[in-house]
Amino acid sequence: MCGRIFVKTSLEELISNFPFAVKGGDIDGLGNRFPRWNGAPSQDYPIIVRDLVREPDTSGPMFVAGRWGLMPPWAKPGGRPPPVNIRCEGISSNGMSRAAYRSRRCLVPINGFFEWKDIHGTGKNKQPYAIAMKDGSAFALAGIWETWKDEKGVSIRNFAIVTCAPNAMMAEIHDRMPVILHREDYERWLSPEPDPNDLMKPFPAELMVMWKIGRDVGSPKNDRPEIIDEVEDDPEPTLI
C-alpha cells in the first residue's frame, strides 16, 4: 500500500516540475502547506487532472486541489474511512473505482513516499523506509479521483492512489507499491482512453532508492525535514 508521502519543496517548485499542466483556480490555497515532510490521508494535495483549460471546449492537464481518500458521490459520511489506495487488479470492475478509472484518472506529484517493513512478521516493531527516485527528481503516482458533496453542499474533489505488485527493491520490504508513471505516459493516463491497464505495473527498481528512517514518521504530527534523514541499523542486542 501507500499511506504516507512527502513533498520536500514549495508548491510553486513542485508545480514547475510538471510544466505541461496549467494551474487551476483552487491550487493557490495550498501554497502555505508545503513543503510537507510527512503527508497523510485526509489532507489536501496538488493533483493533475484533465479539465477544461480554455473555453469553450479545450481540455488539458490542470493542477487542482484534491483530498486524499476516495469518496464517490454516493458515499455516506461517518462510515468506514475512505480508501487511500486502489489495487490495480480489479480496478475496472470494482464498484468503488470503476467509474473513476474509466474517466477520472489523475497524477499525484510527489518527491517520495514511505513504507514499513514488518521485520518479525508480527505486525509490531516495523521499520520505516523512505523511497524516492535515485536522481532525486519529483515524480507522479497514478491516481483516480471523484467529487463528493458534504452536508453543506460543498463539493470536495478527492482521490486515491493506485497500487500494483512490487518491483525487486520494494519486494524486500512490502508486497505492494504505488503505480509510478513514466513521464512519457502522463498524457495517456490522463487521456479519455477507458482502460490503459498496461501502465499499471512496477516501476524499474534500478531508477529508485530506499533508505531506513526513524520511527517518528509514524505520527503525521511529526512534519519536519529530519523525518526523511537516514538512520543507522539498530545494533544487535548485547548477550550476557
Backbone torsions as a table, in degrees:
resi	resn	phi	psi	omega
1	MET	NA	176.2	175.4
2	CYS	-139.3	101.8	-174.6
3	GLY	-117.7	7.9	178.5
4	ARG	-156.0	136.7	-178.2
5	ILE	-135.6	168.6	173.9
6	PHE	-139.9	145.3	174.8
7	VAL	-125.6	113.5	-171.1
8	LYS	-99.5	15.1	179.5
9	THR	-126.2	174.7	171.5
10	SER	-69.6	165.2	178.1
11	LEU	-60.9	-44.6	-178.7
12	GLU	-60.9	-41.4	179.8
13	GLU	-67.7	-38.7	177.4
14	LEU	-61.7	-46.8	-179.6
15	ILE	-60.4	-36.3	-177.5
16	SER	-64.9	-18.6	177.6
17	ASN	-79.0	-7.5	-178.5
18	PHE	-130.9	64.6	-171.0
19	PRO	-68.4	-10.6	179.1
20	PHE	-74.8	-13.5	-176.5
21	ALA	-105.0	136.7	175.7
22	VAL	-86.1	165.8	-179.8
23	LYS	-92.6	128.0	174.7
24	GLY	-80.0	166.8	-174.1
25	GLY	-65.4	-24.7	-175.2
26	ASP	-96.5	-0.7	-172.0
27	ILE	-74.5	-31.4	-177.2
28	ASP	-65.1	-22.6	178.4
29	GLY	-65.9	-13.0	178.9
30	LEU	-91.8	-3.8	-169.7
31	GLY	-54.9	-39.7	-176.2
32	ASN	-85.9	8.6	-178.5
33	ARG	-102.5	2.4	-177.5
34	PHE	-131.0	148.0	6.7
35	PRO	-61.5	156.0	173.7
36	ARG	-130.6	109.8	-171.6
37	TRP	-88.1	-12.4	-175.6
38	ASN	-149.0	66.4	-173.9
39	GLY	-78.1	133.2	-175.5
40	ALA	-122.4	165.9	173.4
41	PRO	-58.1	159.1	-178.4
42	SER	78.2	-6.1	175.2
43	GLN	-91.8	162.6	-179.0
44	ASP	-95.3	141.1	-176.2
45	TYR	-137.6	157.2	171.0
46	PRO	-77.6	126.4	175.3
47	ILE	-127.2	161.7	179.7
48	ILE	-112.0	123.7	179.7
49	VAL	-123.5	169.6	171.8
50	ARG	-94.9	120.5	-174.5
51	ASP	-146.2	177.7	179.5
52	LEU	-73.7	113.9	-178.3
53	VAL	-103.4	-17.2	177.9
54	ARG	-153.7	130.9	178.6
55	GLU	-67.9	147.9	3.9
56	PRO	-92.9	-19.7	-170.6
57	ASP	-149.4	29.0	179.1
58	THR	-97.3	115.9	180.0
59	SER	-106.5	157.2	-179.7
60	GLY	-174.5	-177.1	-177.5
61	PRO	-70.1	135.0	-178.0
62	MET	-141.2	135.1	172.3
63	PHE	-76.7	127.7	175.7
64	VAL	-137.7	168.8	176.2
65	ALA	-89.3	138.1	178.0
66	GLY	-141.2	144.6	179.4
67	ARG	-95.8	133.3	-175.3
68	TRP	-78.0	113.4	-178.8
69	GLY	137.9	114.2	-169.6
70	LEU	-78.3	122.4	178.6
71	MET	-129.7	96.5	175.4
72	PRO	-64.1	164.1	-177.8
73	PRO	-56.9	-29.4	-176.8
74	TRP	-86.5	-5.2	-177.8
75	ALA	-66.8	139.9	179.3
76	LYS	-97.9	137.2	179.6
77	PRO	-69.8	155.4	174.4
78	GLY	85.1	2.6	178.4
79	GLY	-92.4	-141.1	177.5
80	ARG	-64.4	152.5	173.6
81	PRO	-59.6	140.4	-179.8
82	PRO	-63.4	143.9	-179.3
83	PRO	-65.5	137.0	178.0
84	VAL	-96.8	-18.7	177.8
85	ASN	-125.0	148.1	172.3
86	ILE	-127.6	124.2	179.7
87	ARG	-69.9	138.4	-179.9
88	CYS	-66.4	-30.1	176.6
89	GLU	-70.1	114.7	179.5
90	GLY	88.5	4.2	-177.6
91	ILE	-61.8	-29.6	-177.5
92	SER	-83.8	-7.5	-179.1
93	SER	-120.9	-18.5	179.9
94	ASN	-66.5	130.9	-177.9
95	GLY	-60.3	-29.6	-179.7
96	MET	-72.2	-32.0	-170.7
97	SER	-116.0	-15.1	-169.5
98	ARG	-55.3	-52.5	-175.7
99	ALA	-66.8	-43.0	-179.4
100	ALA	-65.6	-39.4	179.9
101	TYR	-63.1	-38.0	-179.1
102	ARG	-67.2	-36.6	-169.5
103	SER	-140.3	0.2	-178.7
104	ARG	-137.2	66.8	176.3
105	ARG	-94.5	155.2	-177.4
106	CYS	-143.8	166.9	171.8
107	LEU	-108.4	140.2	178.1
108	VAL	-116.4	97.0	-177.1
109	PRO	-75.0	132.1	-179.3
110	ILE	-147.6	174.1	170.4
111	ASN	-104.4	-17.4	179.3
112	GLY	175.7	175.1	179.0
113	PHE	-142.9	170.4	-177.7
114	PHE	-116.5	150.2	172.9
115	GLU	-146.2	155.3	-177.2
116	TRP	-116.0	133.7	176.2
117	LYS	-97.6	125.8	177.9
118	ASP	-80.9	90.3	-169.8
119	ILE	-59.3	-45.2	-173.7
120	HIS	-105.1	3.6	179.8
121	GLY	70.8	21.7	-177.4
122	THR	-109.0	-8.9	-174.9
123	GLY	82.1	1.6	-179.5
124	LYS	-119.8	159.9	175.7
125	ASN	55.3	46.3	-179.2
126	LYS	-76.9	146.3	177.5
127	GLN	-96.5	119.2	178.8
128	PRO	-80.8	147.8	176.6
129	TYR	-129.4	149.1	168.1
130	ALA	-102.5	140.9	-178.0
131	ILE	-129.2	136.2	-177.8
132	ALA	-153.4	-178.3	173.3
133	MET	-77.5	145.0	-178.1
134	LYS	-62.2	-32.4	-179.9
135	ASP	-88.6	3.6	177.1
136	GLY	78.1	5.7	-175.8
137	SER	-77.1	157.2	172.0
138	ALA	-71.1	153.0	-179.8
139	PHE	-147.3	174.2	-175.3
140	ALA	-125.5	134.4	172.8
141	LEU	-90.7	152.3	175.9
142	ALA	-80.7	133.1	178.7
143	GLY	-139.2	171.4	170.9
144	ILE	-129.8	153.1	-176.1
145	TRP	-135.1	159.1	178.2
146	GLU	-139.8	172.4	171.6
147	THR	-125.8	128.5	-178.2
148	TRP	-126.3	141.8	179.0
149	LYS	-103.5	132.3	178.3
150	ASP	-80.5	-176.4	-174.2
151	GLU	-65.6	-17.0	177.4
152	LYS	-94.0	1.3	179.9
153	GLY	83.5	11.7	179.0
154	VAL	-81.9	126.6	179.8
155	SER	-77.9	130.6	179.9
156	ILE	-122.5	112.1	175.0
157	ARG	-73.5	136.4	-176.2
158	ASN	-142.6	165.7	-173.9
159	PHE	-152.8	164.5	171.7
160	ALA	-133.9	154.9	179.8
161	ILE	-96.9	134.6	-179.7
162	VAL	-83.1	137.1	178.6
163	THR	-118.5	159.8	179.8
164	CYS	-143.2	-176.1	174.9
165	ALA	-63.7	155.1	-176.6
166	PRO	-79.9	155.5	167.7
167	ASN	-81.2	-177.8	-174.4
168	ALA	-61.8	-37.5	179.5
169	MET	-69.0	-49.7	-178.4
170	MET	-65.3	-30.0	-179.5
171	ALA	-62.8	-18.5	177.6
172	GLU	-69.7	-21.6	-176.2
173	ILE	-124.8	-18.9	-175.2
174	HIS	-158.1	162.3	-179.1
175	ASP	-98.4	6.8	176.4
176	ARG	-140.7	162.3	171.5
177	MET	-151.3	157.7	175.5
178	PRO	-70.0	151.4	174.4
179	VAL	-74.9	116.1	176.5
180	ILE	-102.2	127.8	-176.0
181	LEU	-97.0	141.0	170.7
182	HIS	-70.3	148.7	-177.3
183	ARG	-57.9	-35.4	-179.6
184	GLU	-70.9	-9.3	179.7
185	ASP	-103.1	-2.2	-179.1
186	TYR	-57.8	-48.9	-176.6
187	GLU	-60.8	-40.9	-178.9
188	ARG	-68.1	-39.9	179.1
189	TRP	-62.0	-34.2	-179.9
190	LEU	-85.3	-8.7	-173.8
191	SER	-73.2	169.9	177.1
192	PRO	-72.1	-4.2	178.2
193	GLU	-50.8	127.5	-171.5
194	PRO	-74.8	-23.8	-172.2
195	ASP	-149.4	73.1	178.0
196	PRO	-81.0	56.1	-169.4
197	ASN	-64.8	-24.4	-178.1
198	ASP	-71.4	-11.8	177.9
199	LEU	-81.0	-16.4	-175.1
200	MET	-90.1	80.9	-175.7
201	LYS	-145.3	163.6	-179.8
202	PRO	-62.3	137.6	177.0
203	PHE	-76.2	147.3	-178.1
204	PRO	-56.7	124.4	-177.2
205	ALA	-63.2	-31.4	-176.2
206	GLU	-68.8	-12.5	178.0
207	LEU	-96.1	0.6	-174.6
208	MET	-119.3	165.7	177.3
209	VAL	-144.0	149.3	174.2
210	MET	-138.9	153.8	-179.5
211	TRP	-150.3	152.4	179.4
212	LYS	-72.8	140.8	177.1
213	ILE	-129.8	171.7	-178.4
214	GLY	-74.2	162.2	-175.3
215	ARG	-79.0	-2.3	175.4
216	ASP	-62.5	-19.9	179.6
217	VAL	-63.4	-17.0	-178.7
218	GLY	-60.7	-25.2	177.9
219	SER	-109.7	122.8	177.7
220	PRO	-60.8	-17.1	177.8
221	LYS	-65.0	-24.0	178.3
222	ASN	-85.4	83.9	-173.9
223	ASP	-116.1	81.7	-176.8
224	ARG	-147.9	158.9	-175.1
225	PRO	-56.7	-33.3	-176.5
226	GLU	-64.7	-14.8	-179.4
227	ILE	-56.6	-36.1	-175.5
228	ILE	-94.2	7.8	177.7
229	ASP	-67.2	139.8	178.4
230	GLU	-71.7	143.1	177.0
231	VAL	-118.6	156.9	178.3
232	GLU	-75.9	160.3	174.2
233	ASP	-62.6	144.8	174.1
234	ASP	-63.4	134.2	179.6
235	PRO	-67.0	152.3	176.4
236	GLU	-65.1	140.4	178.4
237	PRO	-63.5	143.0	178.3
238	THR	-74.4	130.0	179.2
239	LEU	-94.0	128.3	-179.7
240	ILE	-112.4	NA	NA
